[in-house]
């Protein structure tokens, strides 16, 4: 789980790639959530997110001000990641590469708007 600030969290449930700068020129490190080995993710500690994109394909890409990039692709069989935020916002990578977005009255509240982007 990555706590981005007091309101936003990212839960990775599938392997993700961490790289610095261009993936073409720098090798990436595979982060595997079930291994609970956090050493490779230590460069993200205290780093601020410069941009975050949840693609319609279900891939999540976070770019940090330090130059690190975190990419988590969709998984064909389960939810690869989810992002939760204030006011009940929730973004989830659904199986087979779809993206679901919810907003509601609170983090634990009832969803008032649900959409799947295709």
C-alpha positions in Angstrom: 0.0 0.0 0.0 1.3 3.4 -0.9 -0.1 6.4 1.1 0.2 9.3 -1.2 -1.0 11.9 1.3 -3.5 12.0 4.1 -6.4 11.4 1.6 -5.1 9.2 -1.2 -3.9 5.6 -1.1 -2.8 3.1 -3.8 -3.1 -0.6 -3.2 -1.1 -2.8 -5.6 -2.4 -6.3 -5.9 -0.4 -7.4 -8.9 3.3 -7.0 -9.9 4.3 -3.5 -10.9 7.4 -2.1 -12.5 9.5 0.7 -10.9 11.9 2.6 -13.1 13.7 5.9 -13.1 13.4 8.0 -16.2 12.7 6.4 -19.5 12.0 2.6 -19.4 13.9 2.4 -22.8 17.2 3.6 -21.3 16.9 2.4 -17.7 16.0 -1.1 -16.5 13.0 -1.5 -14.2 12.6 -3.4 -11.0 9.6 -5.7 -10.5 7.7 -5.1 -7.3 5.7 -8.1 -6.3 3.1 -7.4 -3.5 2.9 -10.9 -2.2 6.7 -11.0 -1.5 6.4 -8.1 1.0 10.0 -7.1 0.1 9.9 -3.3 0.2 13.6 -2.6 -0.4 13.1 -1.9 -4.1 10.3 0.6 -3.3 12.3 2.7 -0.7 13.1 5.4 -3.3 9.4 6.2 -3.2 9.4 7.0 0.5 8.5 10.7 0.8 8.4 11.2 -3.0 5.6 13.4 -4.3 3.5 12.3 -7.2 3.9 14.6 -10.2 1.2 12.8 -12.3 -1.1 9.9 -12.0 -2.9 8.3 -14.9 -5.5 5.4 -14.8 -5.8 4.3 -18.4 -9.0 2.8 -19.9 -7.0 -0.4 -20.4 -6.7 -0.8 -16.6 -3.1 0.2 -16.4 -2.0 2.6 -13.6 1.0 4.9 -14.1 2.4 7.1 -11.4 5.3 9.5 -12.1 7.1 11.0 -9.1 8.9 14.3 -8.8 12.1 12.3 -8.2 12.0 10.9 -11.7 10.7 7.4 -10.7 7.9 5.8 -12.6 5.6 3.1 -11.3 3.6 1.1 -13.8 1.0 -1.5 -12.8 -0.7 -3.2 -15.8 -4.1 -4.8 -15.6 -4.4 -8.5 -14.8 -6.6 -10.9 -16.8 -8.1 -12.6 -13.8 -8.2 -10.2 -10.8 -8.1 -6.6 -9.7 -4.5 -5.5 -10.2 -4.7 -2.2 -8.2 -7.0 0.3 -6.6 -6.7 3.9 -5.7 -8.9 5.4 -3.0 -9.3 9.1 -2.1 -11.5 11.7 -0.4 -15.3 11.9 -0.8 -15.5 8.1 -1.6 -13.5 8.3 -4.8 -12.3 4.8 -5.9 -10.5 3.8 -9.1 -10.1 0.0 -9.7 -8.4 -2.0 -12.4 -10.9 -4.7 -13.2 -10.0 -8.1 -14.6 -9.5 -8.2 -18.3 -8.3 -4.6 -18.4 -11.3 -2.5 -17.6 -11.4 0.6 -15.4 -14.1 1.2 -12.8 -14.6 4.6 -11.1 -16.8 5.3 -8.1 -17.6 8.4 -6.2 -19.7 8.7 -3.1 -20.4 10.5 0.1 -17.4 9.0 2.0 -14.7 6.4 1.9 -17.0 3.8 3.4 -20.2 5.3 1.9 -22.6 4.1 -0.8 -21.5 4.6 -4.3 -23.5 7.4 -6.0 -21.8 7.2 -9.4 -20.4 4.1 -11.0 -19.0 3.9 -14.4 -16.8 1.6 -16.4 -14.6 3.2 -19.0 -14.1 1.3 -22.2 
